[in-house]
Amino acid sequence: MATITTADGTNLFYKDWGLKDAQPVMFHHGWPLSADDWDSQMLFFLSRGYRVVAPDRRGHGRSDQTDTGNDMDTYAADVAAIVKALDLHDVIHIGHSTGGGEVARYVAQAERGRVAKAVLIGAVPPVMVKSDKNPDGIPMEVFDGFRESLSRNRAEFYKGIPSGPFYGFNRAGATISQGLIDNWWRQGMAGGAKAHHDCIKAFSETDFTEDLEAINVPILFLHGEDDQIVPIQNSAHKAVRLVRDGTLKTYPGLSHGLFATHPDVINPDLLAFARA
């Protein structure tokens, strides 16, 4: 397996496919998944001449099951370590959900020349949790419930999320894919419970406002209008107003996991932005 070791001794797994002199596209997965969530997009971009890279975040997938460092600052530092180790330049970073927050934090502080563009899909910025500054956010009790369910019976919790709101399979008339449900569960259970527990705080409470304001490359926001996990009104609609060069494209009726359920719709939009 391809891995790098970070300064704190954490081994991070990554995939790296394609010609090494081709433009890189780096994919950042959501909680509690792994690089495998991007199979369709990686094969799609690879077939069109790009170099595709996708790491497993620390505590997720095949990376070390860390009990520390499960926060956005460390996640971004881990991305920088992989980018440096592979000597990547002009990268197009694509992040989903928690991975979108990771992209925002990394891109805002990346070395000059490392980043070409960014895409945030169903992403958590600017901030998810409800507060005085974010009164229409999601109540803390929801995230406390996530933590309690994970601690009590993670395996069962990780069945309920993909079979219900994540892919919109709880909606009337939904076309249900048991393969997607099983693959979500497989990826989730491969990671570490402590890291996943900590990551709930990272994705729900981190405020990315200053990161978004600092990003100086073109950034595309893609969001399903029926996203039950990261509601569009509290995320993409706010985030696009905070960046200098942002575009928002929404998809009526599509869910949080829209790039997995509808790659035939999302992949061409990603490619068009990459080529623009």
C-alpha positions in Angstrom: 0.0 0.0 0.0 1.1 3.6 -0.7 1.6 5.5 2.5 3.4 8.5 3.9 4.3 9.1 7.6 3.4 12.5 9.0 5.5 14.4 11.5 3.5 13.0 14.4 4.2 9.4 13.2 0.7 8.8 11.6 0.7 6.6 8.5 -1.6 7.9 5.9 -2.8 5.7 3.0 -3.4 7.2 -0.4 -4.2 6.2 -4.0 -2.2 7.8 -6.8 -3.2 6.8 -10.3 -2.2 8.1 -13.7 0.8 9.8 -15.4 2.9 11.7 -12.9 3.2 14.7 -15.2 -0.5 15.1 -15.7 -2.6 17.7 -13.8 -3.5 16.2 -10.4 -7.1 16.0 -9.1 -7.2 15.2 -5.4 -10.3 13.8 -3.8 -11.2 14.3 -0.1 -13.9 12.0 1.3 -16.6 12.5 3.9 -17.1 11.2 7.4 -16.7 8.3 8.2 -15.7 6.9 4.8 -12.5 6.5 2.8 -10.9 7.1 -0.6 -13.1 4.3 -2.0 -16.0 6.6 -2.0 -14.5 8.3 -5.1 -14.1 5.2 -7.3 -16.4 6.6 -10.0 -14.9 10.0 -10.1 -11.3 8.7 -10.0 -11.9 6.3 -12.9 -13.7 9.1 -14.8 -10.9 11.7 -14.5 -8.2 9.1 -15.0 -9.7 8.1 -18.4 -9.5 11.8 -19.4 -5.8 12.1 -18.8 -5.7 13.4 -15.2 -3.5 12.2 -12.4 -5.9 11.2 -9.6 -5.0 11.1 -5.9 -7.2 10.2 -2.9 -6.0 9.7 0.7 -7.8 8.0 3.5 -8.1 10.7 6.3 -6.3 9.8 9.5 -8.5 7.5 11.5 -10.4 6.5 8.4 -10.1 3.6 6.0 -6.6 2.2 5.7 -4.8 5.0 7.5 -3.8 4.7 11.2 -6.6 4.7 13.7 -5.4 7.7 15.6 -6.7 8.8 19.0 -5.3 12.3 18.6 -5.2 14.9 15.8 -8.7 14.3 14.6 -9.4 18.0 13.9 -9.5 20.3 10.9 -6.1 21.9 11.4 -4.4 18.5 11.5 -6.5 17.2 8.6 -5.3 20.1 6.5 -1.7 19.6 7.6 -2.0 16.0 6.6 -3.1 17.1 3.1 -0.2 19.4 2.9 2.2 16.6 3.8 0.8 14.4 1.1 1.0 17.2 -1.5 4.6 17.9 -0.5 5.6 14.2 -0.5 4.2 13.7 -4.0 5.4 17.2 -5.2 1.9 18.1 -6.5 1.3 21.5 -8.2 -1.8 23.1 -9.8 -4.0 20.6 -8.0 -7.8 20.6 -8.4 -9.1 19.7 -4.9 -12.5 18.1 -4.7 -14.1 17.5 -1.3 -17.3 16.1 -0.1 -19.1 16.9 3.2 -16.3 16.8 5.9 -13.8 16.6 3.0 -15.2 19.9 1.8 -14.2 21.5 5.1 -10.8 19.9 4.8 -10.4 21.4 1.4 -11.4 24.9 2.5 -9.0 24.8 5.5 -6.1 23.5 3.3 -6.6 25.7 0.2 -6.9 28.8 2.4 -3.3 28.4 3.6 -1.7 26.3 0.8 1.7 27.2 -0.7 1.6 29.3 -3.8 1.4 27.2 -6.9 0.0 24.1 -5.2 -3.7 24.8 -5.9 -5.4 25.5 -9.2 -9.1 25.2 -8.3 -11.4 23.7 -5.6 -14.8 22.0 -5.6 -17.0 21.6 -2.5 -19.8 19.0 -2.8 -22.5 18.9 -0.1 -19.8 20.5 2.1 -20.1 21.5 5.7 -18.7 25.1 5.4 -19.2 27.7 6.7 -20.4 26.1 10.0 -23.0 23.5 10.7 -23.9 23.8 14.4 -26.5 26.2 15.7 -25.3 29.1 17.8 -26.0 32.8 18.4 -23.9 33.6 15.3 -25.5 30.8 13.3 -29.1 30.7 14.6 -30.5 28.6 11.7 -27.8 25.9 12.1 -28.4 22.4 13.3 -28.9 22.0 17.1 -26.0 20.5 19.1 -28.4 17.8 20.3 -28.3 16.3 16.8 -24.6 15.9 16.9 -24.7 14.6 20.5 -27.1 12.0 19.2 -24.6 11.0 16.6 -21.9 10.5 19.2 -24.2 8.6 21.5 -25.3 6.3 18.7 -21.8 5.7 17.5 -20.7 4.8 21.1 -23.6 2.5 21.7 -23.7 0.5 18.5 -21.6 1.9 15.7 -22.3 -1.0 13.3 -26.1 -0.5 13.5 -25.7 3.3 13.3 -23.7 2.9 10.1 -26.5 0.9 8.6 -29.1 3.5 9.3 -27.4 6.5 7.8 -26.8 5.2 4.2 -30.1 3.3 4.1 -31.9 6.5 5.0 -31.0 10.2 4.7 -27.5 10.1 3.3 -28.6 8.9 -0.2 -32.2 10.0 0.2 -33.3 6.4 0.2 -35.9 7.3 2.9 -37.8 9.4 0.3 -40.9 8.1 -1.4 -40.2 6.6 -4.8 -36.4 6.5 -4.2 -34.4 4.0 -6.3 -32.5 2.1 -3.5 -29.1 0.7 -4.2 -28.2 -2.0 -1.7 -24.6 -1.9 -3.1 -24.2 1.7 -2.1 -25.6 1.0 1.4 -23.3 -1.9 1.9 -20.3 -0.1 0.6 -20.9 2.9 2.9 -21.1 0.5 5.9 -17.9 -1.3 4.7 -15.9 1.9 4.5 -17.2 3.2 7.8 -16.5 0.1 9.8 -12.9 0.0 8.4 -12.0 3.2 10.3 -11.5 3.8 14.0 -14.3 4.6 16.4 -12.3 7.2 18.4 -11.3 9.1 15.3 -14.9 9.0 14.0 -16.2 10.1 17.3 -13.8 13.1 17.4 -14.5 13.9 13.7 -18.2 14.7 14.6 -17.0 17.7 16.5 -14.6 18.7 13.7 -17.2 18.7 11.0 -20.0 20.2 13.0 -18.3 22.9 15.1 -15.5 24.2 12.9 -16.1 27.6 11.6 -14.7 28.0 8.0 -15.7 31.6 7.5 -12.2 33.0 7.5 -11.0 30.1 5.3 -13.6 30.8 2.7 -12.8 34.5 2.7 -9.1 33.7 2.2 -9.4 31.4 -0.8 -8.1 33.1 -3.9 -8.7 30.4 -6.6 -11.9 29.6 -8.4 -14.2 27.5 -6.3 -17.3 25.5 -7.3 -20.0 24.5 -4.9 -22.3 21.6 -5.9 -25.2 20.7 -3.6 -28.3 18.6 -3.7 -31.4 20.6 -2.9 -32.8 17.6 -0.9 -29.6 17.2 1.2 -30.8 16.0 4.6 -27.4 15.7 6.2 -25.9 19.2 5.3 -29.0 21.4 4.5 -28.2 23.7 1.6 -29.7 26.8 3.2 -27.1 26.7 6.0 -24.1 25.7 3.9 -23.7 26.3 0.2 -26.1 29.3 0.0 -24.0 31.0 2.7 -20.6 29.7 1.7 -20.7 31.0 -1.9 -21.2 34.5 -0.7 -18.0 34.4 1.3 -15.6 33.5 -1.4 -14.0 35.8 -4.0 -14.5 33.6 -7.1 -17.3 31.2 -6.4 -20.0 29.4 -8.4 -22.9 27.5 -7.0 -24.8 24.8 -8.9 -27.7 23.0 -7.2 -29.6 19.8 -8.1 -33.3 19.6 -7.4 -34.3 16.4 -5.6 -30.7 15.1 -5.1 -29.3 14.0 -1.8 -26.2 14.4 0.2 -24.5 11.5 -1.6 -25.4 12.9 -5.0 -22.1 12.1 -6.7 -22.5 8.4 -5.8 -26.1 8.1 -6.8 -25.8 10.3 -9.9 -22.2 10.2 -11.3 -23.6 10.6 -14.8 -24.9 14.0 -13.8 -22.1 15.2 -11.4 -19.0 13.9 -13.3 -19.5 16.0 -16.4 -20.0 19.1 -14.3 -16.8 18.4 -12.4 -14.9 18.0 -15.7 -16.3 21.1 -17.2 -15.1 23.1 -14.2 -11.7 21.5 -14.3 -11.3 22.3 -18.0 -12.6 25.9 -17.8 
